[in-house]
Each structure stands twice: as structure tokens, then as C-alpha cells.
């Protein structure tokens, strides 16, 4: 078959598969109201009371919440169907993405909460999952209105305050309670640009010195006015670029006192770099409602790399530290992601596992270097292999679980919980990962107000 004909045949086959899948999808109902009851599960009084609560959220500009009681999702999973409805209805204000959709399927009992990007800080997946667990018994008992009222109570308790207490549109996002911090924060963060002349040679320090003094001295002056602290910061900011410029004169024999001064300047530079990057990253994480420890770890890794470049004589040891730190961060993130779907706060387990794996790997590397020099007798035990094996056995289960969750999404987490309790099948989990995970990933990649955040269950 000619190549052009093969490509044409392949495109036709893909189009046919797409059309067949589209035919299986349940139609998205029209968003005629904040409450759409396809299944006729609510009385008129229940519907009006529920609609009143949803309108109150919208009027107060706390969120735009809609409820769909669906008669069925066709051959789609509840997660796929709810995401299609949420994107079709375009819930939430475009500038804030504060939409939220509650989908209930009376038979078989199922429910899902689809959370817009702007509300994911207030309603993370773990919290939405608990609410679904509380809602489903009401759905099974055909008390849907009571269950929805209960979930709205939960939502009401965590949403930000309404428009009466909300800051005006002119208020900046960072430091709403301390506006005096904003200008110093910006000056401190952008002070790194004052160091650009240093990249052009030894004389760059002369250009950087007044620039860095203006940035950091200005930040100190705005915070504290003229005083000892401001003068000390300005003087230090002026001297440091001159010391950093000495890194470009390694070809000359510097007096010992200048060598010491250069080392001191480099050490101060690493500390300053860590402080500024931590301030920038951790402030953003805190403002987004996220834990700040990843910011410190990210800054630490960058700072160790900078130190290895500034202190060549210690680069071997710093390289070992950097490698161990990367092991630690990698394992920490993997364990945190793997357990986050099952435990509200897996930080302690993640830190303990990362510490054990890092320590075992470091000991294994040390023993391996000794064994390579012939310290192991013929037929003797290679202890390094045992430590490497212990590190691998500790990290591998979490890595596999994180991989499955990344492919399968939140519905897979639910099936894994069911499997742990004795229900579900591996084949069903793999099928879900192959079908739902890929489709959800493509939808998120294409953009939208909803990224699959939330939780859902079905019988």
C-alpha cells in the first residue's frame, strides 16, 4: 500500500473511532438554570430552596455553583461527563475561574464535584472526596435535596468571604494585609537583575555595586526609613558585587586576605541567592494556599549548584550533597503524590521515606567506592548492593502507585481504595487508566476553566 494511501486510511479510521466515541456520549443538557434536574428527583419546593442558596453564592460573588441531577452518563465515566458539562456550561467568572459543578446520578448512585481552577485552593481533591462520601448515602436513600443541602453547608464553610468583605479590584493579590511590603518585595526580587554586569568580566562588579545598593537599600529605606539597618544593608550591598568580581581574576596571584574576602563574598552570595529565591517561590506558594516546603527545597538545590560553581575546590563534596538532595526531593515528591489521594497530609510519611532512601543510597555509594578499591575479599559480601536494594524497595512501591495515579486520575484512586477493601479488579483499573487518564490529560492540556480537580464516586 502506498504511503499516502496508508495515511489517508489511518486518518479515516481515527475519524471513525472519534465519531463512534462521540455517539456514545450522553448529550450535555442546556444550562437553563443553576439547578438542572433531568431525573425529576426534586420536588418544586426543594428545587426552589436549592436554587435560592446557589443564587446567594453567586450574588455575593463567592462562587458560581450549579447542580445537575443527571438521568445517566451513557458509556462515559462520571468524571468524563462531569468535566464536559462543566466546560460546556462555562461556570465561574472568567477572571477568577470560580465555578463549581455538582453532578448527581440517582441510579446507580453516583456523584461528582468538579472544581474550577480558582477554587482548588479552598476545595482540594481530598476535601471534595470527603464531601462525596458524605453525599452518596443521601443519594442511595433518595434524599438528594437533603444531601445537596449538606454539601452546600460544607462549601459555605470554606469559600472565601462574599463581596461585602472582599477587597476591591484595585488591591493587589500579595500581602493584602501589609501593603507596605509590596514595593520592598518587588525591589528585593528584581535585585538579581543588578548582577547582570558581573557576567561580562571583572569590571562588572563596579557596575553592579551601585545597582544592587539602589535595589536593596531602597527596599530597606521603604520598610524602615533612614537608620542603622538601612545603612548596613546598603553598605553590604555595595561591597558584595566588588567581592564577586574577584572570581574573574583567578589567573592572578591575589593576596591571601583578598582570597579570604572572595570566599566570604561567595558564601554571602550563596546565602543571599537562597534567601531571594526562597522569598519569591515560597510567597507564591503561600498565596496560592500551598505548603511552602517545596519552595525551600527548590531554592536549596539551586543554591548548592551555585556553591559548586563558586567553590571549585569543594565541588566534589558539594556534588555529593547535591546528588543526595536530588534523591531526597525526588522521593519526597513521589511519595507525597502517591499518598495524597489517600491521606489528607502525607508529609510525615513522605519525609521519613525520603530520609531513609537518601541515607541508604548515600551509604551504598560510600561502600561502593570502597569496594571498587578492592576492599572486598574474594567471595565476600558486597554490602553496597544491600543498601541500594533497601533504598529501591522503599521507593519502588510509591513510584509505581504514583505512576498509576498519574495515568488513571482520581477515578483510579477510588478503584484502588476499593481494591484495598477487597473490591474491584486490576483489569478494570488498567482499562480506566488507559481510557480516562489519556482523555482527561488531553482535555487539561487544551485548557479550560476546569482541570479535573474535584472528586467523584459511583456504585
Beta strands, then each sheet from edge to edge (+ up, - down):
strand 1: 35-37
strand 2: 64-70
strand 3: 99-105
strand 4: 110-116
strand 5: 450-458
sheet 1: 1+ 2+ 3+ 4- 5+
end
